[in-house]
Amino acid sequence: MTRLHTSTYLSPLLFLATASKALAFVLLLIPISMIASAHAQTYSVLYTFTGPDGASPTAGLALDAQGNLYGTTFYGGNTSCDAPYGCGTVFKLDTTGKETVLHSFTQTPDGAYPDAGLVLDAEGNLYGTTIAGGAYSGIYGNGGGTVFEIASAGVETVLYSFCLKANCTDGDSPSGLVRDAQGNLYGTTESGGGHLRSCENLSCGTIFKVYKKGKKFVEDRLYSFTGKADSGNPKAGLVLDSQGNLYGTTTYDWGHDEWGTVFKESVVGGKWKETVLYHFTGGVGTAPTPA
């Protein structure tokens, strides 16, 4: 089994058991948050994964107007990829409890190990990332990861494969996405970027934008972390405000014993600029990671 550079790695003995618990826990939160006035809540397992249909869902869910749920599983699916565990899936769970695998990842060229949730647009298309696989080998040798789209018809398309550029200066191992009104996708990569060996002998990660240019999608690196005063190694996605500013967190904070930061990325004078809003000090938390 391929050992991954991620905190979501699960041992083969645990990941199938974790799968049903993880999804059930996430689904439990939905009625509590949506029906605040209810006096009592009912816990229901809507679906239990078995492996070929997915295993170990580690991220949250997307909900459409009809009540269908969409998500990813880190393992499971096509067992010929990282045999016998599988490289992950994208799934749909309808209101009757029927699960449909929309895509099983195969590592090359479509990606492997989706570690974040999905973004759903008004037309029913889904967007997400994988932390490995894709068209290029990546820093760790198992692929730099991808940004992908699952069309409403169920077809998967790779919009961008990371490590297209030498030394993965475009980024490696992307996290979750946020989408603006124009359809541009923004995210972070845990490693890669323009500062080699600056964060524990690795590059420190990036903030990126993937957008359509002509008939194809391209990637712009908006910022490359240095591992110094600006910190590095973001493991979570971004939040986008109405003015187009991006907010996120890092786990590596040079000079503060790797306690991490909260940052803002905004356009100043026509150029993107990163600003550290807060340095964690240990007493109020350390190394912020995805929920």
C-alpha positions in Angstrom: 0.0 0.0 0.0 1.3 3.4 -0.9 2.1 5.5 2.2 1.0 9.1 1.7 2.3 12.4 2.9 -1.0 13.3 4.6 -2.4 13.3 8.1 -5.5 11.3 6.7 -3.5 8.1 6.2 -5.3 5.2 7.7 -3.9 1.7 8.2 -5.5 -1.1 6.1 -7.0 -2.6 9.2 -8.8 0.5 10.2 -10.0 2.3 7.0 -13.1 0.2 6.3 -14.3 0.5 9.8 -13.6 4.2 9.8 -15.6 4.7 6.6 -19.1 4.0 8.0 -18.4 6.0 11.2 -17.0 9.0 9.4 -20.0 9.3 7.0 -22.5 8.7 9.7 -21.0 11.3 11.9 -21.1 13.9 9.1 -24.6 13.2 8.2 -25.7 13.4 11.9 -24.8 17.1 11.8 -27.1 18.0 9.0 -30.5 17.8 10.8 -29.0 19.5 13.9 -27.8 22.5 12.0 -30.8 22.8 9.6 -33.5 22.2 12.2 -32.5 24.3 15.1 -35.9 24.4 16.7 -36.3 20.6 17.0 -36.4 19.3 20.6 -35.0 15.9 19.8 -32.8 14.5 17.1 -32.8 11.1 15.5 -29.5 9.5 14.6 -29.6 7.5 11.3 -26.9 5.8 9.3 -27.9 6.6 5.7 -25.3 4.4 4.1 -22.4 2.1 5.0 -19.5 1.7 2.6 -18.2 -1.7 1.7 -15.0 -1.0 -0.3 -15.8 -1.3 -4.0 -18.4 1.5 -3.6 -15.8 3.6 -1.6 -14.1 3.6 1.7 -12.9 6.1 4.3 -14.8 9.3 3.5 -12.7 12.0 5.1 -14.4 15.2 4.0 -17.7 16.9 4.1 -20.7 16.7 1.8 -22.3 18.8 -0.9 -26.1 19.0 -1.0 -28.2 19.8 -4.1 -31.7 21.4 -4.3 -33.3 17.9 -4.5 -31.7 16.7 -1.3 -29.0 14.5 -3.0 -25.7 14.3 -1.2 -22.3 14.2 -3.0 -18.9 13.4 -1.5 -15.5 11.7 -1.9 -13.9 8.6 -0.3 -10.1 8.5 0.2 -9.9 4.8 -0.6 -12.1 2.2 -2.3 -13.4 2.0 -5.8 -11.1 0.5 -8.4 -9.1 -2.1 -6.5 -6.5 -2.4 -9.3 -5.3 1.0 -8.1 -3.1 0.7 -5.0 -4.4 -2.9 -4.8 -6.3 -4.1 -2.9 -7.4 -0.8 -1.4 -8.4 1.5 -4.3 -7.5 5.1 -4.9 -10.9 6.7 -3.9 -14.2 7.6 -5.4 -16.7 10.4 -6.0 -20.2 9.3 -4.9 -23.8 10.4 -4.9 -26.3 9.4 -2.2 -30.0 10.0 -3.2 -32.9 10.7 -0.9 -33.9 7.0 -0.9 -30.4 6.0 0.4 -29.2 4.6 -2.9 -25.4 5.2 -3.4 -24.0 5.6 -6.9 -20.2 5.8 -7.6 -19.8 8.6 -10.1 -16.1 8.0 -10.6 -13.4 5.6 -9.3 -9.9 7.1 -9.5 -7.1 5.2 -11.2 -4.2 7.4 -10.4 -3.0 8.1 -13.9 -4.1 10.4 -15.4 -7.3 11.2 -13.4 -5.7 11.4 -9.9 -5.8 9.4 -6.7 -6.9 9.9 -3.1 -9.5 12.7 -3.0 -9.0 14.2 0.5 -11.4 17.2 0.3 -15.1 17.7 -0.3 -16.7 18.9 -3.5 -18.0 22.2 -4.9 -21.4 22.0 -6.7 -22.4 24.6 -9.3 -25.9 25.7 -10.4 -25.8 23.3 -13.4 -25.1 20.3 -11.2 -21.4 19.9 -12.1 -19.0 18.9 -9.3 -15.4 20.1 -8.7 -12.8 18.6 -6.5 -9.2 17.7 -6.0 -7.0 14.6 -5.5 -3.8 14.9 -3.4 -1.9 12.4 -5.7 -2.0 10.9 -9.1 -2.4 12.9 -12.3 -0.2 13.2 -15.4 3.1 14.1 -13.6 5.2 12.2 -11.0 5.2 14.9 -8.3 7.6 15.5 -5.4 6.8 12.2 -3.7 6.8 10.1 -6.8 3.1 9.2 -6.7 1.7 12.2 -8.7 1.2 15.9 -7.8 -2.5 15.7 -7.7 -5.3 17.1 -9.8 -8.2 19.5 -10.0 -11.2 17.6 -11.6 -14.7 18.1 -12.7 -17.6 15.6 -12.7 -20.1 16.8 -15.2 -23.8 16.5 -14.4 -23.8 13.6 -17.0 -21.3 11.8 -14.8 -18.1 12.2 -16.9 -14.9 13.0 -15.1 -12.5 15.6 -16.6 -9.1 16.6 -15.3 -8.9 20.4 -15.4 -5.3 20.6 -14.2 -2.5 18.2 -13.1 0.0 19.6 -10.7 3.8 19.4 -11.1 3.4 20.3 -14.8 6.3 22.7 -14.1 9.9 21.7 -13.1 10.3 21.0 -9.3 6.5 21.3 -8.9 6.8 25.1 -8.7 3.1 25.2 -9.6 2.2 23.2 -6.5 1.8 19.6 -5.2 -1.0 18.0 -3.2 -4.0 20.4 -3.5 -6.6 20.8 -0.8 -10.3 21.7 -1.2 -11.7 24.3 -3.6 -13.7 27.4 -3.5 -15.5 28.8 -6.6 -16.3 32.4 -7.5 -19.3 33.8 -9.5 -17.2 33.7 -12.7 -16.4 30.0 -12.3 -12.8 30.4 -11.2 -11.5 27.8 -8.7 -9.1 28.7 -5.9 -7.2 26.5 -3.5 -4.0 25.7 -1.8 -1.3 23.0 -2.2 0.5 21.6 0.8 3.8 21.5 -0.9 5.4 22.6 -4.1 6.0 26.2 -5.1 9.0 28.4 -5.7 10.9 27.9 -2.4 12.6 24.6 -2.5 13.6 22.9 0.8 12.4 25.7 2.9 9.9 23.8 5.1 11.4 20.7 6.7 13.5 20.1 3.6 10.5 20.4 1.4 8.9 23.3 -0.5 6.3 25.2 1.4 3.1 25.2 -0.7 1.1 27.6 -2.8 -2.2 29.4 -3.3 -3.5 28.8 -6.8 -6.3 29.7 -9.2 -7.6 27.3 -11.9 -9.7 29.0 -14.6 -10.8 28.6 -18.2 -8.6 30.3 -20.9 -10.0 29.8 -24.3 -11.0 26.2 -24.6 -8.8 24.8 -21.8 -8.2 25.3 -18.1 -5.0 26.7 -16.9 -3.4 27.3 -13.4 -1.9 30.5 -12.0 0.2 30.4 -8.9 -1.1 33.4 -6.8 1.4 32.9 -4.0 4.3 30.7 -3.0 4.9 30.3 0.7 8.5 30.7 1.9 8.3 29.1 5.4 9.6 32.2 7.0 7.4 35.1 8.3 4.6 34.2 5.9 4.6 30.6 7.1 3.9 27.6 4.9 2.3 24.1 4.2 -1.4 24.9 4.1 -3.5 21.8 4.5 -7.0 23.2 4.3 -9.0 25.0 1.6 -9.9 28.7 1.4 -12.8 31.0 2.2 -13.8 33.6 -0.4 -15.6 36.9 0.6 -17.8 39.1 -1.5 -14.9 41.4 -2.4 -12.8 38.5 -3.8 -10.4 38.2 -0.8 -9.2 34.7 0.1 -8.6 33.5 3.7 -6.9 30.4 4.8 -4.5 28.7 7.3 -1.0 27.2 7.3 0.5 24.6 9.6 4.2 25.5 9.4 5.2 28.8 11.0 8.9 29.7 10.9 10.0 31.3 14.1 7.0 30.1 16.1 7.8 26.4 16.4 5.5 25.3 13.6 2.3 26.6 15.3 0.7 27.9 12.1 -1.1 31.1 10.9 -4.3 32.5 9.6 -3.7 34.5 6.4 -5.4 36.7 3.8 -4.7 36.8 0.1 -6.0 39.9 -1.7 -5.3 42.0 -4.8 -3.3 45.1 -4.0 -2.3 47.4 -6.8 -3.2 44.8 -9.4 -1.1 42.1 -7.8 -2.0 39.3 -5.3 -0.5 39.8 -1.8 -0.4 37.6 1.2 -0.9 39.0 4.7 -0.6 37.1 7.9 -3.5 37.9 10.1 -2.6 35.8 13.1 0.3 33.7 14.4 -0.7 30.8 16.6 1.4 30.6 19.8 0.5 27.3 21.2 -1.8 28.3 24.1 -4.8 29.0 21.7 -4.1 26.1 19.3 -1.4 24.9 16.9 -1.1 23.8 13.3 -4.7 24.4 12.0 -5.9 21.6 9.7 -9.1 20.8 7.8 -12.2 20.2 9.8 
